[in-house]
Amino acid sequence: RDNWGMAYPLAKVASNLVSKPGNAGVQANGPFESYRSAGAEAESKDYAEVAFDSFIKGGSGVKSLAGKPVMFKAGLGPNKTTWFIPSAPRSDYKCVMLLLPGESDYTRKYLFGYILKGSEADKSWEKYYKKRDRYNSEGLIIYGTAWYAGNDNYPYPVGIIVDSVKRK
């Protein structure tokens, strides 16, 4: 054809039109930063080992429980719909029965456990709950914070905000 020139080197033109900032944009293989709020440092709690029966109604110090870190053995019970502890709202926590080891779901010998949804404690609970018949006779170790529920209609008027659930 007449007046047909060579192809213009578009690769050179396009490279000059696109800016190349240092480390901005998508970095598929690059280092990834993680962010955490300043107050998110995990506090180290000194858990006091207590017996399950120390939470019985009328027991010494039950009504004065206000955020005491405790560890004890308990069996795994079904979910409940009872909320006594304002710092464990229904929208963020699930309520479960923490049974006296060896008891069935139909007992009155249980505490209320509040587990943060999606937490490591929640994942552990779900893992052990699937095989709870194996663990309920001896119980699992529950680490948490004990609070007086404010209602003496239950034999064990205590709520535990569960931090972790372990076998041993």
VENWOGI-V651535 format. One record per residue. N is the residue number from 0. RES is the residue in three letters. SS is DSSP state (helix for helix, strand for strand, loop for the rest). PHI is phi in whole degrees, -180 to 180 (* if undefined). Layout:
N/RES/SS/PHI
N/RES/SS/PHI
This chain:
0/ARG/loop/*
1/ASP/loop/-87
2/ASN/loop/60
3/TRP/loop/-105
4/GLY/loop/-98
5/MET/loop/-72
6/ALA/loop/-63
7/TYR/loop/-75
8/PRO/loop/-71
9/LEU/helix/-63
10/ALA/helix/-61
11/LYS/helix/-73
12/VAL/helix/-71
13/ALA/helix/-64
14/SER/helix/-67
15/ASN/helix/-82
16/LEU/helix/-86
17/VAL/loop/-101
18/SER/loop/-78
19/LYS/loop/-127
20/PRO/loop/-68
21/GLY/loop/-49
22/ASN/loop/-123
23/ALA/loop/-93
24/GLY/loop/93
25/VAL/loop/-78
26/GLN/loop/-123
27/ALA/loop/-67
28/ASN/loop/-109
29/GLY/loop/-79
30/PRO/loop/-72
31/PHE/loop/-110
32/GLU/loop/-92
33/SER/loop/-117
34/TYR/loop/-120
35/ARG/loop/-144
36/SER/loop/-67
37/ALA/helix/-64
38/GLY/helix/-90
39/ALA/helix/-90
40/GLU/loop/-64
41/ALA/loop/-71
42/GLU/loop/-85
43/SER/loop/-87
44/LYS/loop/-101
45/ASP/loop/-100
46/TYR/loop/-78
47/ALA/strand/-90
48/GLU/strand/-79
49/VAL/loop/-130
50/ALA/loop/-86
51/PHE/helix/-58
52/ASP/helix/-69
53/SER/helix/-72
54/PHE/helix/-96
55/ILE/loop/-68
56/LYS/loop/-59
57/GLY/loop/86
58/GLY/loop/-69
59/SER/loop/-68
60/GLY/loop/84
61/VAL/loop/-64
62/LYS/loop/-72
63/SER/loop/-97
64/LEU/loop/-67
65/ALA/strand/-149
66/GLY/strand/88
67/LYS/strand/-84
68/PRO/strand/-71
69/VAL/strand/-134
70/MET/strand/-137
71/PHE/strand/-161
72/LYS/strand/-96
73/ALA/strand/-152
74/GLY/strand/-88
75/LEU/strand/-100
76/GLY/strand/-113
77/PRO/strand/-73
78/ASN/strand/-69
79/LYS/strand/-124
80/THR/loop/-123
81/THR/loop/-111
82/TRP/loop/-123
83/PHE/loop/-112
84/ILE/loop/-104
85/PRO/loop/-62
86/SER/loop/-80
87/ALA/loop/-124
88/PRO/loop/-68
89/ARG/loop/-58
90/SER/loop/-70
91/ASP/loop/-110
92/TYR/strand/-122
93/LYS/strand/-114
94/CYS/strand/-102
95/VAL/strand/-133
96/MET/strand/-91
97/LEU/strand/-103
98/LEU/strand/-85
99/LEU/loop/-62
100/PRO/loop/-53
101/GLY/loop/94
102/GLU/loop/-89
103/SER/loop/-95
104/ASP/loop/-65
105/TYR/loop/-95
106/THR/loop/-87
107/ARG/loop/-101
108/LYS/loop/-97
109/TYR/strand/-151
110/LEU/strand/-110
111/PHE/strand/-92
112/GLY/strand/-110
113/TYR/strand/-118
114/ILE/strand/-117
115/LEU/strand/-65
116/LYS/loop/-63
117/GLY/loop/82
118/SER/loop/-80
119/GLU/helix/-62
120/ALA/helix/-63
121/ASP/helix/-65
122/LYS/helix/-65
123/SER/helix/-65
124/TRP/helix/-58
125/GLU/helix/-63
126/LYS/helix/-64
127/TYR/helix/-75
128/TYR/helix/-64
129/LYS/loop/-62
130/LYS/loop/-121
131/ARG/helix/-66
132/ASP/helix/-61
133/ARG/helix/-75
134/TYR/helix/-102
135/ASN/loop/-69
136/SER/loop/-68
137/GLU/loop/-99
138/GLY/loop/88
139/LEU/strand/-109
140/ILE/strand/-88
141/ILE/strand/-106
142/TYR/strand/-108
143/GLY/strand/-173
144/THR/strand/-113
145/ALA/strand/-92
146/TRP/strand/-135
147/TYR/strand/-70
148/ALA/loop/-76
149/GLY/loop/80
150/ASN/loop/-139
151/ASP/loop/-88
152/ASN/loop/-77
153/TYR/loop/-109
154/PRO/loop/-62
155/TYR/loop/-125
156/PRO/loop/-82
157/VAL/strand/-130
158/GLY/strand/-114
159/ILE/strand/-119
160/ILE/strand/-85
161/VAL/strand/-78
162/ASP/strand/-93
163/SER/strand/-159
164/VAL/strand/-127
165/LYS/strand/-135
166/ARG/loop/-78
167/LYS/loop/-144
